[in-house]
Amino acid sequence: MRRFPDPDPGNPDHRSPTSYLLWLAAYQRNALFAGALYGIVHVVAQALVPAAVGKAIDTGIIARDQRALLLWGGAVVVLGVVQATAGILRDRAALTTRLGASYRTAQHIARQAARLGAALPKRVAKGEIVNAGVVDIGRLGDALAETARGSGAIVAIAVVAAILLHTSWQLGLVVLLGVPLMVGVVSLLLRPLHRRQQRLREQQAELTGRAVDIVSGLRVLRGIGGEEVFADRYRADSQRVRAAGVAVARVEALLDGAKVLLPGLLTTVVVWLGAHYVATGRMGAGQLVAFYGYAVFLVDPLRRLTNAAGRLTQGHVAARRITAFLALRPEFAPSAVAPAPYQGPAPLTDPASGLTVAPGRFTAVACASPTDAATLAARLGRYTDSAVTLGDTPLADLPPDEIRRRILVADNDDRLFAGPLREELRGWGSDAEPGGRGRGAGRGGRGRDVALVGRGSDAALERAVDAACARDIVEALPDGLDDLVEESGRNFSGGQQQRLRLVRALMADPEVLILIEPTSAVDAHTEARIAHGVGELRAGRTTLVFTTSPVVLDRADHVVYVQGAKAVAQGSHGDLLTDVRYRSVVAREETE
């Protein structure tokens, strides 16, 4: 299957909403061309029906020629079959275009979100991503799909005008002048519609973001009694969105009214003139019927033409938001340097703070401020630009995939995803088989040590569950590890989620595992068991835990105290208790 390439916002061809729509249409050109072709055949067949009916009346009924009546009656049947067949094929091609454009844009959005990584929440609101992935991609698809009907409508109007000019130049002239006039009137409504749709789109994204925040933080809001405050804010924001929606609806109502009124006026003028020509003997009855059929027929292509204009306006608004999102760049560019051959476990060093994590040891870091823990973890995991090195190699010189394979940062903001618990804890993308070696083994000669044997197996999962003290969670589930995790793990308590996240991190089995306060939501007895279990399971592996828990600190092989984002003291937990600064940070837990 051909991989659909990403757009390049740095390329002038992909920078503006219009050029992005054209660029996206280029990859749908076969379906677009087929849809336009079938659409033209459909409307041309439909446009010729009044002419055939008129001929049947004049040469068959009025002239009492049964053969001519059967001939032109058969022509009407054939045109009807062609019209129906072409309409079905047109709709199939339009659906292919719509789905293709929507799904390809969804691929771009997902790939861009993965490219931005940890910078994504800093750059884009949650509601913006939700709206782009749900609403905007649909509008882009609708805009491209409407080209089949729009192109057919243009050809239909041209065909009917040509027939009318051939039969009566006066009536043809009325159509030729009336259609551009109607298009001009409709275009006057499209500009304010575009502006109001853009404003509505922005407010919808903000409201969606607020809704996501409220839902994800509902437990906290209930704990502090803030439901009513946020409900009032949401109510006020929703009223602003409603007002913006009403403003859009006003213009859309005028546009819909114009779709009915203007073609109706044109139809009335054409029928009146045709009736006048019949009364004066300049036109036959069959021709009058045909002209009436043309006038009624014109209503449909004109309506489709205005619909296409409206869809393209909505698609342009959606494309503007999507191109703005795709134009975002990560905080730092990934390295293009090929990684050096794997030399085994190496120390992880942050020159800015003076922190060095020795390979194969259980290191704990006690920070005077929780902000320092988050800052250091982001540096060590290469989520922010830094001078951190892994051995002699700066992380800046390693490709992102290599860093993520060797260093894992797990904190309490990580999410559990919906699906079978067993698969969730094993993690996605694991190529390990029971009894086999884990991901990365044998890649370019960089096989890892025997601790990886059995990675991803049921036995390894059972050991990780016991190490994270999560056995009681699994046993309480009706289907155990085969039970389903609900969205964001909401069927588990905060402490249960924390332990299950720890199981998942242990199953990943990276070369360097960085944990941020992995036991903050459990009791002291469970905390002691987790510290012991993680220490045993990760024996010989590099493990770094940011914590102020004396239970975990006492279990660590080496403890570092950080103050002001600087490593100011290190040693064992017992030795550091003589330091008043360190003792003041951990004493709270000891006195509880």
C-alpha positions as CSV (number, residue, x, y, z in Angstrom):
1,M,0.0,0.0,0.0
2,R,1.4,3.4,-1.0
3,R,2.2,5.5,2.0
4,F,0.6,8.9,1.8
5,P,3.3,11.6,2.3
6,D,3.1,14.4,4.8
7,P,2.4,18.0,3.5
8,D,5.3,20.3,4.0
9,P,4.1,23.7,5.3
10,G,7.5,25.1,4.4
11,N,6.6,24.4,0.8
12,P,4.6,27.3,-0.8
13,D,2.3,24.7,-2.4
14,H,1.2,23.5,1.0
15,R,1.2,26.7,3.0
16,S,-2.2,28.3,2.4
17,P,-5.7,26.7,3.0
18,T,-6.4,26.9,-0.8
19,S,-3.2,25.4,-1.8
20,Y,-3.6,22.6,0.8
21,L,-7.0,21.8,-0.6
22,L,-5.6,21.7,-4.1
23,W,-2.6,19.6,-3.0
24,L,-4.9,17.2,-1.2
25,A,-7.2,17.0,-4.3
26,A,-4.1,16.0,-6.4
27,Y,-4.0,12.7,-4.5
28,Q,-7.7,12.2,-5.1
29,R,-7.5,13.1,-8.8
30,N,-8.7,9.7,-10.1
31,A,-11.8,9.7,-7.8
32,L,-12.3,13.4,-8.4
33,F,-12.1,13.0,-12.2
34,A,-14.5,10.0,-12.2
35,G,-16.9,11.8,-10.0
36,A,-16.9,14.9,-12.2
37,L,-17.3,12.8,-15.3
38,Y,-20.2,10.8,-13.9
39,G,-21.8,14.0,-12.5
40,I,-21.6,15.6,-16.0
41,V,-23.2,12.5,-17.6
42,H,-25.9,12.4,-15.0
43,V,-27.0,16.1,-15.4
44,V,-26.7,16.1,-19.2
45,A,-29.0,13.1,-19.4
46,Q,-31.3,14.8,-17.0
47,A,-31.2,18.0,-19.0
48,L,-32.1,16.2,-22.2
49,V,-35.2,14.7,-20.8
50,P,-37.4,17.9,-21.3
51,A,-36.2,18.0,-24.9
52,A,-37.2,14.4,-25.4
53,V,-40.6,15.0,-23.7
54,G,-41.2,18.0,-25.9
55,K,-40.4,16.1,-29.1
56,A,-42.8,13.3,-28.0
57,I,-45.6,15.8,-27.6
58,D,-45.0,17.7,-30.8
59,T,-44.1,14.8,-33.2
60,G,-46.0,12.0,-31.4
61,I,-49.1,13.3,-29.6
62,I,-50.0,16.4,-31.5
63,A,-49.0,14.9,-34.9
64,R,-50.6,11.6,-33.9
65,D,-47.5,9.6,-35.0
66,Q,-47.3,6.5,-32.8
67,R,-43.9,5.5,-34.1
68,A,-42.4,8.9,-33.1
69,L,-44.2,8.7,-29.8
70,L,-42.6,5.3,-29.0
71,L,-39.2,6.5,-30.3
72,W,-39.1,9.6,-28.1
73,G,-40.8,7.8,-25.2
74,G,-38.0,5.2,-25.4
75,A,-35.4,8.0,-25.5
76,V,-36.9,9.3,-22.2
77,V,-36.5,5.8,-20.7
78,V,-32.9,5.4,-21.9
79,L,-32.0,8.9,-20.5
80,G,-33.6,7.9,-17.2
81,V,-31.5,4.7,-17.0
82,V,-28.3,6.6,-17.9
83,Q,-29.1,9.3,-15.4
84,A,-29.7,6.8,-12.6
85,T,-26.6,4.7,-13.4
86,A,-24.4,7.8,-13.7
87,G,-25.8,9.2,-10.4
88,I,-25.0,6.0,-8.5
89,L,-21.4,6.0,-9.9
90,R,-21.0,9.7,-9.2
91,D,-22.1,9.2,-5.5
92,R,-19.7,6.3,-5.2
93,A,-16.8,8.4,-6.5
94,A,-17.8,11.3,-4.3
95,L,-17.8,9.0,-1.2
96,T,-14.4,7.7,-2.2
97,T,-13.1,11.3,-2.4
98,R,-14.7,12.4,0.8
99,L,-13.4,9.4,2.9
100,G,-10.0,9.5,1.2
101,A,-9.5,13.2,2.0
102,S,-10.8,12.8,5.5
103,Y,-8.7,9.8,6.4
104,R,-5.5,11.2,4.8
105,T,-6.0,14.4,6.7
106,A,-6.5,12.4,9.9
107,Q,-3.2,10.7,9.1
108,H,-1.5,14.0,8.8
109,I,-3.0,15.2,12.1
110,A,-2.0,12.1,14.0
111,R,1.5,12.1,12.5
112,Q,2.0,15.7,13.4
113,A,0.8,15.1,16.9
114,A,3.3,12.3,17.3
115,R,6.0,14.5,15.8
116,L,5.3,17.3,18.3
117,G,5.4,14.8,21.1
118,A,5.7,16.4,24.5
119,A,5.5,19.9,23.0
120,L,1.9,19.3,21.8
121,P,0.1,20.3,25.0
122,K,2.1,23.4,25.2
123,R,1.3,24.5,21.7
124,V,-2.2,23.4,21.0
125,A,-5.3,23.2,23.2
126,K,-7.0,19.8,23.6
127,G,-10.2,21.1,22.1
128,E,-8.4,22.2,19.0
129,I,-7.1,18.8,18.3
130,V,-10.4,17.1,19.0
131,N,-12.2,19.5,16.6
132,A,-9.6,19.1,13.9
133,G,-9.8,15.3,14.1
134,V,-13.6,15.1,14.2
135,V,-15.2,18.2,12.6
136,D,-12.6,19.7,10.3
137,I,-11.6,16.5,8.5
138,G,-15.2,15.9,7.7
139,R,-15.7,19.3,6.2
140,L,-12.5,18.9,4.1
141,G,-13.9,15.7,2.7
142,D,-17.3,17.2,2.0
143,A,-15.7,20.2,0.2
144,L,-13.8,17.9,-2.2
145,A,-16.7,15.5,-2.7
146,E,-19.0,18.4,-3.7
147,T,-16.8,19.0,-6.7
148,A,-18.6,16.2,-8.6
149,R,-22.0,17.7,-8.1
150,G,-20.7,21.3,-8.6
151,S,-18.9,20.5,-11.9
152,G,-22.0,18.7,-13.2
153,A,-24.2,21.6,-12.2
154,I,-22.0,24.0,-14.2
155,V,-22.1,21.8,-17.3
156,A,-25.9,21.3,-16.9
157,I,-26.5,25.1,-16.9
158,A,-24.3,25.5,-20.0
159,V,-26.1,22.7,-21.8
160,V,-29.5,24.1,-21.0
161,A,-28.5,27.6,-22.0
162,A,-27.2,26.3,-25.3
163,I,-30.5,24.4,-26.0
164,L,-32.5,27.5,-25.1
165,L,-30.3,29.7,-27.3
166,H,-30.8,27.3,-30.2
167,T,-34.6,27.2,-29.7
168,S,-35.2,30.8,-28.7
169,W,-32.3,33.3,-28.3
170,Q,-34.5,35.5,-26.1
171,L,-35.0,32.7,-23.5
172,G,-31.4,31.6,-23.8
173,L,-30.3,35.1,-23.1
174,V,-32.5,35.3,-20.0
175,V,-30.8,32.1,-18.6
176,L,-27.3,33.3,-19.5
177,L,-27.9,36.7,-17.8
178,G,-29.9,35.3,-14.9
179,V,-27.5,32.6,-13.8
180,P,-24.4,34.9,-13.3
181,L,-26.7,37.4,-11.5
182,M,-27.8,34.7,-9.1
183,V,-24.2,33.5,-8.5
184,G,-23.2,37.1,-7.8
185,V,-25.9,37.6,-5.2
186,V,-25.0,34.3,-3.5
187,S,-21.3,35.2,-3.5
188,L,-22.2,38.4,-1.5
189,L,-23.4,36.1,1.3
190,L,-20.3,33.8,1.3
191,R,-17.8,36.3,2.7
192,P,-19.8,37.1,5.9
193,L,-20.5,33.4,6.2
194,H,-16.8,32.6,6.0
195,R,-16.0,35.1,8.7
196,R,-18.7,33.9,11.1
197,Q,-17.9,30.2,10.5
198,Q,-14.3,31.0,11.4
199,R,-15.3,32.7,14.6
200,L,-17.7,29.8,15.5
201,R,-14.9,27.3,14.8
202,E,-12.5,29.0,17.2
203,Q,-15.1,29.2,19.9
204,Q,-16.1,25.6,19.5
205,A,-12.5,24.5,19.9
206,E,-12.2,26.6,23.1
207,L,-15.5,25.1,24.5
208,T,-14.4,21.6,23.6
209,G,-11.1,22.1,25.4
210,R,-12.9,23.3,28.5
211,A,-15.2,20.3,28.4
212,V,-12.2,18.0,28.1
213,D,-10.6,19.7,31.1
214,I,-13.7,19.5,33.2
215,V,-14.3,15.8,32.4
216,S,-10.7,14.8,33.1
217,G,-10.6,16.8,36.3
218,L,-14.1,16.1,37.6
219,R,-12.8,14.1,40.6
220,V,-10.6,17.0,41.7
221,L,-13.4,19.5,41.1
222,R,-15.7,17.5,43.3
223,G,-13.0,17.3,46.0
224,I,-12.6,21.1,46.2
225,G,-16.3,21.9,45.5
226,G,-15.6,23.6,42.2
227,E,-18.3,21.9,40.1
228,E,-20.6,24.9,40.2
229,V,-17.9,27.4,39.3
230,F,-16.7,25.5,36.3
231,A,-20.3,24.7,35.3
232,D,-21.1,28.4,35.3
233,R,-18.0,29.1,33.2
234,Y,-19.0,26.3,30.8
235,R,-22.5,27.6,30.6
236,A,-21.3,31.2,29.8
237,D,-18.9,29.8,27.1
238,S,-21.6,27.7,25.6
239,Q,-23.9,30.7,25.3
240,R,-21.2,32.5,23.4
241,V,-20.9,29.6,21.1
242,R,-24.6,29.5,20.7
243,A,-24.7,33.2,19.8
244,A,-21.9,32.6,17.2
245,G,-23.9,29.6,15.9
246,V,-27.0,31.8,15.6
247,A,-25.0,34.4,13.7
248,V,-23.8,31.7,11.2
249,A,-27.4,30.4,11.0
250,R,-28.7,33.9,10.0
251,V,-26.4,34.0,7.0
252,E,-27.1,30.4,6.2
253,A,-30.8,31.1,6.3
254,L,-30.4,33.9,3.9
255,L,-28.3,31.7,1.7
256,D,-30.9,28.9,1.8
257,G,-33.6,31.4,1.0
258,A,-31.7,32.7,-2.0
259,K,-31.3,29.1,-3.2
260,V,-35.1,28.8,-3.4
261,L,-36.0,32.4,-4.4
262,L,-33.6,33.2,-7.1
263,P,-34.0,29.9,-9.2
264,G,-37.8,30.3,-8.6
265,L,-37.7,33.8,-10.1
266,L,-35.7,32.6,-13.1
267,T,-38.2,29.7,-13.6
268,T,-41.1,32.1,-13.5
269,V,-39.6,34.4,-16.1
270,V,-38.7,31.6,-18.4
271,V,-42.2,30.0,-18.1
272,W,-44.0,33.4,-18.6
273,L,-42.0,34.1,-21.7
274,G,-42.5,30.6,-23.1
275,A,-46.3,30.9,-22.5
276,H,-46.3,34.3,-24.3
277,Y,-44.5,32.8,-27.3
278,V,-47.0,29.9,-27.4
279,A,-49.9,32.4,-27.3
280,T,-48.5,34.4,-30.2
281,G,-47.7,31.2,-32.2
282,R,-44.0,31.6,-32.1
283,M,-43.6,28.3,-30.2
284,G,-45.4,24.9,-30.1
285,A,-47.0,23.3,-27.1
286,G,-44.3,20.6,-26.9
287,Q,-41.6,23.3,-26.9
288,L,-43.5,25.1,-24.0
289,V,-43.5,21.9,-22.0
290,A,-39.8,21.4,-22.8
291,F,-39.1,25.0,-21.7
292,Y,-41.0,24.5,-18.5
293,G,-39.0,21.3,-17.9
294,Y,-35.8,23.3,-18.4
295,A,-36.9,26.0,-16.0
296,V,-37.8,23.5,-13.3
297,F,-34.6,21.5,-14.1
298,L,-32.4,24.6,-13.6
299,V,-33.5,24.8,-9.9
300,D,-31.5,21.7,-9.1
301,P,-28.1,22.6,-10.6
302,L,-28.4,26.1,-9.3
303,R,-29.1,24.7,-5.8
304,R,-26.2,22.3,-6.1
305,L,-23.9,25.1,-7.3
306,T,-24.7,27.2,-4.2
307,N,-24.3,24.1,-2.0
308,A,-20.9,23.5,-3.5
309,A,-20.0,27.2,-2.7
310,G,-21.1,26.7,0.9
311,R,-19.2,23.4,1.3
312,L,-16.0,24.9,-0.2
313,T,-16.3,27.9,2.2
314,Q,-16.6,25.5,5.2
315,G,-13.7,23.4,3.7
316,H,-11.6,26.5,3.4
317,V,-12.2,27.4,7.1
318,A,-11.3,23.8,8.1
319,A,-8.2,23.8,5.9
320,R,-7.0,27.1,7.6
321,R,-7.1,25.5,11.0
322,I,-5.4,22.3,9.8
323,T,-2.6,24.0,8.0
324,A,-2.0,26.1,11.1
325,F,-1.6,22.9,13.1
326,L,0.6,21.2,10.5
327,A,2.8,24.3,10.4
328,L,3.8,23.8,14.1
329,R,7.4,22.6,14.6
330,P,8.9,20.7,17.6
331,E,10.9,22.6,20.1
332,F,14.1,21.2,18.7
333,A,15.0,19.4,15.5
334,P,15.7,15.7,15.7
335,S,19.2,14.6,15.0
336,A,20.0,13.2,11.6
337,V,23.2,11.6,12.8
338,A,23.4,7.8,12.7
339,P,23.7,6.4,16.2
340,A,27.0,4.9,17.2
341,P,27.2,1.1,17.7
342,Y,25.6,0.1,21.0
343,Q,28.3,-0.3,23.7
344,G,26.2,-1.5,26.6
345,P,24.7,0.4,29.5
346,A,26.2,3.9,30.0
347,P,25.8,6.6,32.6
348,L,23.2,9.3,32.0
349,T,24.6,12.7,32.8
350,D,23.0,16.2,33.0
351,P,25.8,18.8,33.0
352,A,23.4,21.6,33.9
353,S,22.4,20.1,37.2
354,G,25.4,18.0,37.9
355,L,23.3,14.9,38.1
356,T,24.8,11.6,36.9
357,V,22.8,8.4,36.9
358,A,25.2,5.4,37.1
359,P,24.4,2.4,34.9
360,G,23.0,-0.7,36.5
361,R,22.0,1.0,39.8
362,F,18.8,2.1,41.5
363,T,19.2,5.8,41.9
364,A,16.8,8.0,43.8
365,V,16.6,11.8,43.5
366,A,14.9,13.9,46.2
367,C,14.0,17.4,44.9
368,A,13.3,20.4,47.1
369,S,10.7,21.5,44.6
370,P,8.4,19.2,42.5
371,T,9.2,21.5,39.6
372,D,12.8,20.5,39.7
373,A,11.8,16.8,39.3
374,A,9.7,17.6,36.2
375,T,12.4,19.7,34.7
376,L,15.2,17.2,35.2
377,A,13.0,14.3,33.9
378,A,12.2,16.3,30.8
379,R,15.9,16.9,30.2
380,L,17.0,13.3,30.8
381,G,14.3,12.0,28.6
382,R,15.0,14.5,25.8
383,Y,11.6,16.1,26.0
384,T,13.3,19.5,26.2
385,D,16.6,20.6,24.6
386,S,19.6,20.0,26.8
387,A,23.2,18.9,27.0
388,V,22.4,15.6,28.6
389,T,24.7,12.7,27.5
390,L,24.3,8.9,27.5
391,G,27.8,7.7,27.9
392,D,29.9,9.8,25.6
393,T,27.0,10.5,23.2
394,P,24.9,13.7,23.6
395,L,21.2,12.9,23.4
396,A,21.0,15.6,20.8
397,D,23.0,13.4,18.5
398,L,20.6,10.4,18.9
399,P,17.5,9.9,16.8
400,P,14.2,10.2,18.7
401,D,13.3,6.6,18.2
402,E,16.7,5.5,19.7
403,I,16.2,7.7,22.7
404,R,12.6,6.4,23.3
405,R,13.9,2.8,23.0
406,R,16.6,3.3,25.5
407,I,15.1,5.8,27.9
408,L,11.6,5.8,29.3
409,V,10.1,8.5,31.5
410,A,6.9,7.6,33.3
411,D,5.0,10.0,35.5
412,N,1.5,10.3,37.0
413,D,0.1,12.2,34.0
414,D,0.4,9.1,31.8
415,R,-2.9,7.6,30.7
416,L,-4.3,4.1,30.6
417,F,-5.9,3.4,27.3
418,A,-9.1,1.5,26.6
419,G,-8.8,-2.2,25.7
420,P,-7.8,-5.5,27.3
421,L,-5.7,-5.0,30.4
422,R,-3.2,-7.6,29.4
423,E,-2.4,-5.9,26.1
424,E,-2.4,-2.5,27.8
425,L,0.2,-3.6,30.3
426,R,2.3,-5.3,27.8
427,G,2.4,-2.1,25.7
428,W,1.9,-1.5,22.0
429,G,4.5,-2.2,19.4
430,S,6.3,-4.9,21.4
431,D,7.8,-7.4,19.1
432,A,8.7,-9.7,21.9
433,E,7.4,-13.3,21.9
434,P,7.2,-15.6,24.9
435,G,10.7,-16.9,25.5
436,G,12.2,-14.5,22.9
437,R,14.3,-11.4,23.2
438,G,12.7,-7.9,23.5
439,R,12.5,-5.1,21.1
440,G,15.9,-3.9,20.0
441,A,17.7,-7.2,20.4
442,G,19.8,-8.0,17.5
443,R,19.3,-4.6,15.8
444,G,22.6,-3.6,14.3
445,G,24.4,-5.9,16.8
446,R,22.9,-4.0,19.7
447,G,21.5,-7.0,21.6
448,R,20.8,-6.3,25.2
449,D,21.6,-8.4,28.3
450,V,19.7,-11.4,29.6
451,A,17.3,-9.4,31.7
452,L,15.3,-9.0,28.5
453,V,14.7,-12.8,28.1
454,G,10.9,-13.4,28.2
455,R,10.1,-9.7,27.8
456,G,6.4,-9.5,26.8
457,S,5.6,-13.0,28.0
458,D,2.9,-13.9,30.4
459,A,5.5,-14.9,33.0
460,A,7.2,-11.5,32.7
461,L,3.8,-9.8,33.1
462,E,3.1,-11.7,36.2
463,R,6.5,-10.7,37.7
464,A,5.8,-7.0,36.8
465,V,2.4,-7.2,38.4
466,D,3.9,-8.6,41.6
467,A,6.7,-6.0,41.6
468,A,4.2,-3.1,41.3
469,C,2.1,-4.7,44.1
470,A,-0.9,-4.8,41.7
471,R,-1.9,-8.4,42.3
472,D,-5.0,-7.4,44.3
473,I,-6.2,-5.2,41.4
474,V,-6.0,-8.0,38.9
475,E,-7.6,-10.6,41.2
476,A,-10.5,-8.2,41.9
477,L,-11.4,-8.0,38.2
478,P,-14.0,-10.5,36.9
479,D,-11.8,-11.6,34.0
480,G,-8.4,-10.8,35.6
481,L,-5.8,-9.6,33.1
482,D,-8.3,-10.2,30.3
483,D,-10.7,-7.7,31.7
484,L,-11.3,-4.4,29.8
485,V,-9.8,-1.1,30.7
486,E,-12.3,1.7,30.2
487,E,-11.4,5.1,28.7
488,S,-8.6,6.7,30.6
489,G,-8.8,3.8,33.1
490,R,-11.8,5.4,34.8
491,N,-12.8,2.0,36.2
492,F,-9.8,2.1,38.5
493,S,-9.0,4.4,41.4
494,G,-6.1,6.8,41.4
495,G,-3.9,4.5,43.4
496,Q,-4.8,1.5,41.2
497,Q,-4.0,3.5,38.0
498,Q,-0.7,4.5,39.4
499,R,0.3,0.9,40.1
500,L,-0.9,-0.3,36.7
501,R,1.1,2.4,35.0
502,L,4.1,1.2,36.9
503,V,3.5,-2.3,35.6
504,R,3.4,-1.0,32.1
505,A,6.6,0.9,32.6
506,L,8.3,-2.2,34.0
507,M,7.1,-4.3,31.1
508,A,8.7,-1.8,28.7
509,D,12.1,-2.8,30.2
510,P,14.1,0.1,28.9
511,E,17.8,0.5,29.4
512,V,17.1,3.5,31.6
513,L,13.8,3.7,33.5
514,I,12.9,7.1,35.0
515,L,9.9,7.2,37.4
516,I,8.4,10.4,38.8
517,E,6.7,9.8,42.3
518,P,5.5,6.3,41.4
519,T,4.2,5.6,44.9
520,S,2.6,9.0,45.8
521,A,-1.0,7.5,45.8
522,V,-0.4,4.4,47.9
523,D,-0.1,3.7,51.6
524,A,3.3,3.2,53.4
525,H,3.0,-0.6,53.5
526,T,2.3,-0.9,49.8
527,E,5.0,1.7,49.1
528,A,7.6,-0.4,50.9
529,R,6.5,-3.5,48.9
530,I,6.7,-1.6,45.6
531,A,10.2,-0.2,46.4
532,H,11.4,-3.8,47.2
533,G,9.7,-5.3,44.1
534,V,11.0,-2.7,41.7
535,G,14.5,-2.9,43.1
536,E,14.5,-6.7,42.7
537,L,13.0,-6.8,39.2
538,R,15.3,-4.0,37.9
539,A,18.4,-5.4,39.5
540,G,21.3,-4.8,37.2
541,R,19.3,-2.3,35.2
542,T,19.5,1.5,35.4
543,T,16.6,2.9,37.4
544,L,16.1,6.5,38.4
545,V,13.2,7.5,40.7
546,F,12.3,11.1,41.6
547,T,10.7,10.8,45.1
548,T,10.7,12.3,48.6
549,S,9.4,9.1,50.2
550,P,11.9,7.9,52.8
551,V,10.8,4.3,52.1
552,V,11.9,4.4,48.5
553,L,14.9,6.6,49.3
554,D,16.1,4.0,51.8
555,R,15.8,1.2,49.2
556,A,17.9,3.1,46.6
557,D,21.6,2.2,45.9
558,H,22.4,5.9,45.6
559,V,20.5,9.1,46.6
560,V,21.0,12.6,45.1
561,Y,19.5,15.7,46.7
562,V,18.5,18.5,44.3
563,Q,17.8,22.1,45.2
564,G,17.4,24.9,42.8
565,A,17.7,22.4,39.9
566,K,21.2,21.6,41.1
567,A,22.6,18.4,42.7
568,V,23.9,19.7,46.0
569,A,24.4,16.5,48.0
570,Q,24.6,12.7,47.3
571,G,25.2,9.5,49.2
572,S,23.0,6.9,50.9
573,H,19.7,7.9,52.5
574,G,21.1,7.4,56.0
575,D,24.1,9.6,55.2
576,L,22.0,12.4,53.8
577,L,19.8,12.5,56.8
578,T,22.6,14.4,58.5
579,D,22.0,17.2,55.9
580,V,19.4,19.6,57.3
581,R,18.2,20.6,53.9
582,Y,17.6,17.0,52.8
583,R,16.0,16.1,56.1
584,S,13.6,19.0,55.9
585,V,12.3,17.6,52.6
586,V,11.8,14.0,53.7
587,A,10.9,14.6,57.3
588,R,7.3,15.2,56.5
589,E,6.8,11.6,55.4
590,E,8.8,10.2,58.4
591,T,6.7,12.0,60.9
592,E,3.3,11.0,59.5
